[in-house]
């Protein structure tokens, strides 16, 4: 049996896992079992990621007996997704450790803290989305495109815009209305949605 170490940064350019690695390396060296590393460069608002999928496949096949992350929000940023995953680990008898929060899922206190931290991570994500939507509404009311750019300038598809696109699409909004809201072309919206489908 092995222990799995999971690292994640968002898909934004310039973000690296270097800040997570020293603590995780120290923890890994103290383990007697083989340590397998899993990495993702993907948003934490979805629980469907290549590295996490590989980790979960190894967990479910009995290859991994414990999972370690640097911080809980590296595993995910939605309360539902996190709690579902943590519940599955408990059912399978797989341990879970989050180094920065200093808890172990094997203890009652750790399980309680996991639930609280999952809710906090989800709250932070929801607040960030509300701010994004408020910024869009303000820009639209002032006759500006996304981010207050002047008309005719190129608007780049960012992780934040992708999150808003997914949210609006999940609410049943049309591609045309999403494009108007985020100030992107319909072609760009279709491309962003196709990337979500390809990654799922």
N, C-alpha and C positions, 0 to 999 in steps of 0.2 A: 504493500500500500504506500501511496505517496501523499504528500501534503501539497496543496495548490496555493500559490501566491498570485493574487490578481492585482494588476495595475491598470489604471485608465486615466486618460486625459481626454478632453473634449476634442472635437474635430477642428477647432480653431487653430490656425497656423501659429507656430512659435511655442506652443505648449509642449512640455516634455515631462517625462516621468522621473527626472533626476531628483526632485524634492522628495519623492516617495521612496526611492531606492535605498538610501542608507539604513533607515529603520527596518525595512523589509529584509535587507541583506543580513543585518545583525540577527534578526529573528530566525531567518532561514539557517544560519550557521549553527544555531542552537538545537536544531531538529535532528533526530536520529534517523528519520525516514528520508527517502529521496524527496527532493523539492522540485516541483515542476512550476514554471513561470507561465502566466497567461497575460497577454497585453491587448489593450484596445485603444484606438484613437477614435472615439465615438461619443456622441452625446449621452449623458446619463439619464435622459428623460425617457429612453426606451430600454427595455430589458433584453432586447434582441440585438446582440452584438457578436461578431465572429469569435473573439477571444472568450467571452463569457459563455457562448454556446459550447465551445470546446471544453471549458472547465466543467460545465454542467453535464455534458456527455460523459466525462470521466468520473464525475461524482455518481451519476446514476448507474454507471457500469461497475461501480465498486472499486475503481482505481485510486480514488482520492478519499482520504479519511478525515481531512481537515482543510478548511479554507481560511486564508489570511489576507486581509486588506490593510492598507495604510490608514484609511478613514472610511467610514460607512458610506459617505456620498460618492466614493470611488466605485462602489458596487452599483449604486443607482440613486436616482433623485425623485422617485415616486413612491409614496407610502405603500400603495397597493402592491407594486412590483417587488419592493424590498421585503415586505412582510410575507408575501407568498413564497419568495425564495427562502427566507429564513425559516419559515414553517416547514418547507420541503427538506431543508437540511436537517432539522430536528427529527422529522419522521424517518429519514434515512440513517439517522445516528451519526451524521457528519458534523464535526466540530466547526466552530466559526470564531475567529478572533479578529478584532479591529484594534490596531495598535494605538492610534492617536486617542481614541476614546477610552482605551484601557479596559475593555471588557471581553469576557469570554462567554459565548452562547451556552456553555455547559452549566452556567450558574443561573439561578432565578433572577438575581440582580442584573446579570448580563442580558437576559431575555427581556426584562422590563426596559432597560436602557435602549435596547435595539428598537423596540417599538416607539419609544419617545423620539429617538434620533431619526428614525424613518419619517415620522410625522414632521419633524423640524426641517428635514431635507426637502420634503414635498412642499412645505409652507414657503420656504425660500424660493423654490422654483416657481410657485404660483405668483408670489409677489413680483418676481422678475418679469413674468409674462404680463402681469397687469401693468407694470411700468412701460413695457414695450408697446402694448396696445394703446396706452394713454399717450405715449409719444407719437404714435402713428396718427391718432385722432387729432392731436394738437397740430401736427404738421399739415394734415389735410385741411383743418379749419383755417390755416394760414395760407392755403393754396400752394403748399410745397409738396414735393415728393418725399419718399422715405428719408428720414434723417435730416430734412430741411435742405436737401440739395436743390440747386437751381435746375429748372427745366432744361432738358437737353443733355445733362451730364449723365454719365453711365452709373447705374446703381448696381452694386455688387451683391451677389447672393451670399449671405453670411449664415453662421450657425443660428443666430437669433432669428433671422428671417425664416430659416427653414423650420424652426420650432413653431413660429406663428402660422406658417403655411400648413403644417401638419394639424395644428389645433383647429384652424378654420375649416380645413378639409374634413376633419373629424366631426365638425358641427354641421356638415352638409352644405357648406357654402360652395358656390360654383367657382370654376377656375377663373372666370372673368372677374367676379367680385373679389376673389383673393388677390388677383393681379392688381386691381385698383387699390386695394387696401394697403398692400406692401410696396406699391410703386414699381413693380416688375412686369415684364412682359408675360403673356400667357405661355409662350414657349418655355420661358424659364420656370414657371410654375409647374408645367408638365414634367420638365426635367427633374425638378426637386422631388416631385411625387413619385416619379419612376425610380429614383435613387432609394427612396424609402422602401418601395416594394422590393427592389433588388436586394436590399440589406435585411429584409425581414425573413 
